[in-house]
Amino acid sequence: MKTWVLALAFAMAAMSAAAQPNRMQGLPSAGGGVAPGTPAAAIPDLLAKVGIDQKLDAQVPLDLTFRDEAGRTVKLGDYFGRRPVVLTLVYYECPMLCTQVLNGAVGAFKTMNFTAGDEFDVVTISFDPKDTAQLASQKKQTYVAKYGRPEAAKGWHFLTGDQPQIDALAQAVGFRYVYDEGSDQYVHASALMVLTPGGRLSKYLYGIEFPPRDLRLGLIEASDGKIGSPVDQVLLYCYHYDPRAGKYSLVVLNVLRLAAIVTVVIIGGFVAVMLGRDRRKSKNAAA
């Protein structure tokens, strides 16, 4: 009976996540789940504390201090100022969801022709204050190897920190999580966050798989057009970021407008060519 009640509670949470993707996405598998001994009545209260509240255009505090993979004290601002930044909040001993998030991220990175450290940077920060620089270094080695671009080591950073700094950053980006004592795990949501070089929140991409097109367009927008190609600018005109869904959607009206412009240009070019041909024929006949 108790197992059935737990299953029903998780099913209701999953339906709520689908209805509110900006708050509850990824919770059915968050942090490896809730401890089996957790009372069913407590599960809704637990999940209510977890989610992602979008804070688009909010400034993250760049003066926060963390530790890098070598244990050195660094400021968050050390990784901003040059390129857009992909921010991921995970913890390094997470048994399930965090690994899926990082796998999804590296899968998207591998597909793009942008490279971390050149067109954008990646900052992965553990929200578990018990995680160590040694764990961060191991994670970096693993994911740079999965990326398959050794040069990206200079652009993908794995950090750890103390609770006050972690709390300040999580609050700034709207990332709500809770520690479950019964399972000794964190219950949390999953997303990538794209920030401008100045440290403002530009886009949230939800889930554990991230469409490379959406990530690429998000980085281009966050860079204010400083990376990408003219074709990307056309795609940005045709696709619109939906903050509730956390993805880009095709804007049919803009596509029709663009098609109309292209059609007019083609017809105009054809008419110009034909008129020029007629003039040449008239001149030859007169001669």
C-alpha positions in Angstrom: 0.0 0.0 0.0 2.8 2.4 1.0 4.7 1.7 -2.3 1.5 2.4 -4.3 1.0 5.7 -2.5 4.6 6.7 -3.2 4.2 5.8 -6.9 1.0 7.9 -7.1 2.8 10.9 -5.5 5.6 10.7 -8.0 3.2 10.4 -10.9 1.4 13.5 -9.7 4.7 15.4 -9.4 5.7 14.3 -12.9 2.4 15.7 -14.3 3.0 18.9 -12.4 6.5 19.1 -13.9 5.1 18.8 -17.4 2.6 21.5 -16.7 5.2 23.9 -15.2 8.6 23.2 -17.0 10.3 26.2 -15.6 9.8 25.1 -12.1 9.8 21.3 -11.9 11.5 19.9 -15.0 13.5 16.8 -14.3 12.1 16.0 -10.8 11.0 12.5 -11.4 14.6 11.4 -11.5 16.1 14.3 -9.4 19.1 13.4 -7.3 18.3 9.7 -7.5 14.9 10.1 -5.9 13.5 10.4 -2.4 14.5 7.9 0.3 12.2 4.8 0.4 11.4 5.5 4.0 10.1 9.0 3.4 6.5 9.3 4.4 4.1 9.7 1.4 2.5 12.8 3.0 5.9 14.5 3.1 6.8 14.0 -0.6 4.6 16.9 -2.0 6.2 19.3 0.6 9.6 18.1 -0.4 9.0 18.6 -4.1 7.5 22.0 -3.5 10.9 23.2 -2.3 12.5 22.1 -5.6 12.5 23.8 -9.0 13.9 26.5 -11.2 12.5 30.0 -11.1 13.6 31.9 -14.2 15.3 35.2 -13.5 16.0 36.3 -17.0 18.3 39.3 -17.3 19.2 39.1 -13.6 22.8 39.8 -12.8 24.7 37.0 -11.0 27.1 38.1 -8.2 30.5 37.8 -9.9 32.3 38.6 -6.7 31.4 35.2 -5.2 34.5 33.0 -4.4 34.8 29.3 -5.2 37.7 26.8 -5.6 38.9 25.5 -8.9 40.0 21.9 -9.8 43.4 22.6 -8.3 42.0 23.9 -5.1 42.8 27.6 -5.8 40.5 30.3 -4.7 38.8 32.0 -7.7 36.1 34.5 -8.2 33.1 33.7 -10.4 33.9 36.8 -12.3 37.2 35.3 -13.4 35.2 33.3 -16.0 33.2 36.2 -17.4 33.9 39.2 -19.4 35.1 37.7 -22.7 32.5 35.1 -24.0 29.0 33.9 -23.1 29.0 31.3 -20.4 27.1 28.0 -20.0 26.4 27.5 -16.2 25.5 24.1 -14.8 24.7 23.4 -11.1 25.3 19.8 -10.1 27.0 17.8 -7.4 29.8 15.5 -8.2 28.6 12.4 -6.3 25.1 12.6 -7.6 24.1 9.0 -8.5 22.0 9.8 -11.5 20.6 13.1 -12.7 23.7 15.2 -12.6 25.6 12.7 -14.7 22.7 12.8 -17.2 22.8 16.6 -17.3 26.6 16.7 -17.9 26.3 13.9 -20.5 23.5 15.9 -22.3 25.6 19.0 -22.2 28.8 17.4 -23.6 26.6 15.7 -26.3 25.4 19.1 -27.4 28.9 20.7 -27.2 30.3 17.9 -29.4 27.7 18.6 -32.1 28.3 22.3 -32.3 31.2 23.8 -34.3 31.7 26.2 -31.4 34.4 25.1 -28.9 34.5 25.8 -25.2 37.3 28.2 -24.5 37.0 29.8 -27.9 33.4 30.9 -28.6 32.0 30.3 -25.1 33.0 29.1 -21.6 31.4 26.5 -19.4 31.3 26.8 -15.6 30.1 23.7 -13.7 29.6 24.3 -9.9 28.8 21.8 -7.2 26.1 22.8 -4.8 27.3 20.2 -2.3 29.8 21.9 0.0 31.3 18.5 0.9 32.6 18.0 -2.7 36.3 18.5 -3.0 38.7 19.9 -5.6 39.9 16.4 -6.3 36.4 15.3 -7.3 36.1 18.4 -9.4 39.4 17.5 -11.2 38.2 14.0 -11.8 35.0 15.2 -13.3 36.9 17.7 -15.5 39.2 15.0 -16.9 36.2 12.7 -17.6 34.1 15.3 -19.5 36.9 16.9 -21.4 37.9 13.4 -22.6 34.2 12.8 -23.6 34.2 16.1 -25.4 37.0 14.9 -27.5 38.6 18.4 -27.9 41.6 18.6 -25.5 41.8 22.4 -26.1 38.5 22.8 -24.3 40.2 22.2 -21.0 40.9 25.9 -20.9 37.2 26.7 -21.3 35.4 24.2 -19.1 35.8 24.8 -15.3 34.6 22.6 -12.5 34.3 24.4 -9.2 33.5 23.7 -5.5 32.5 26.1 -2.8 31.2 26.8 0.7 27.5 26.9 1.6 27.1 30.7 1.8 28.5 31.2 -1.7 26.5 28.3 -3.1 23.3 29.6 -1.6 24.0 33.1 -3.0 24.5 31.8 -6.5 21.6 29.3 -6.4 19.3 32.1 -5.2 20.6 34.5 -7.9 19.8 32.0 -10.7 16.5 30.7 -9.2 17.8 27.1 -8.6 16.0 25.5 -5.7 17.1 22.2 -4.3 16.7 20.3 -1.0 18.8 17.8 0.9 17.1 14.5 1.7 18.6 13.0 4.9 17.0 9.6 4.4 18.8 9.0 1.1 21.8 11.3 1.8 21.1 12.8 -1.6 19.9 16.1 -3.0 16.6 16.5 -4.8 16.9 19.0 -7.6 15.9 20.0 -11.0 18.0 20.0 -14.2 18.9 22.7 -16.7 21.6 24.6 -18.5 21.8 28.3 -18.0 23.3 30.6 -20.7 24.7 33.9 -19.4 26.0 36.9 -21.2 29.7 37.8 -20.9 28.7 40.4 -18.3 27.0 37.8 -16.1 23.3 38.3 -16.9 21.0 35.4 -17.2 20.0 35.1 -20.9 18.4 31.6 -21.4 17.4 28.5 -19.5 17.4 25.1 -21.3 15.6 22.4 -19.4 15.9 18.6 -19.1 18.9 16.3 -19.6 19.2 16.5 -23.4 19.8 19.9 -24.9 19.2 20.5 -28.7 22.4 21.8 -30.2 20.4 24.3 -32.3 18.8 25.8 -29.2 22.1 26.0 -27.3 23.9 27.5 -30.3 21.2 30.2 -30.8 21.2 30.9 -27.1 24.9 31.5 -27.1 24.7 33.7 -30.2 22.0 35.8 -28.5 23.9 36.0 -25.3 27.0 37.2 -27.1 24.9 39.9 -28.8 25.8 38.6 -32.2 29.6 38.5 -31.6 29.8 34.9 -32.5 28.0 32.9 -35.2 27.4 33.5 -38.9 24.9 35.5 -41.0 22.9 32.3 -41.4 22.6 32.1 -37.6 21.1 35.6 -37.6 18.5 34.4 -40.1 17.7 31.5 -37.9 17.3 33.8 -34.9 14.8 35.7 -36.9 12.9 32.5 -37.7 13.1 31.0 -34.2 11.9 32.6 -31.0 13.0 31.6 -27.4 10.0 30.4 -25.3 11.0 31.0 -21.7 8.3 28.8 -20.3 9.3 25.8 -22.4 13.0 26.6 -22.2 13.5 26.1 -25.9 13.4 27.8 -29.3 10.2 27.5 -31.4 9.7 28.3 -35.1 7.9 31.6 -35.7 5.7 30.9 -38.7 4.9 34.5 -39.4 8.6 35.5 -39.5 9.3 32.5 -41.8 6.5 33.7 -44.1 7.8 37.3 -44.1 11.3 36.0 -44.9 10.0 33.9 -47.7 8.1 36.8 -49.1 11.2 39.0 -49.0 13.2 36.3 -50.8 10.5 35.9 -53.4 10.3 39.6 -54.1 14.1 39.7 -54.4 14.1 36.7 -56.9 11.3 38.2 -58.9 12.9 41.6 -59.0 16.2 40.1 -60.1 14.5 38.1 -62.8 12.6 41.2 -64.1 15.9 43.3 -64.1 17.6 40.6 -66.1 14.8 40.4 -68.6 14.6 44.2 -69.0 18.4 44.3 -69.6 18.1 41.6 -72.2 15.3 43.5 -74.0 17.3 46.7 -74.0 20.3 44.9 -75.5 18.1 43.4 -78.2 16.5 46.8 -79.0 20.0 48.3 -79.3 21.2 45.5 -81.6 18.1 45.8 -83.8 18.6 49.6 -84.1 22.2 49.1 -85.1 
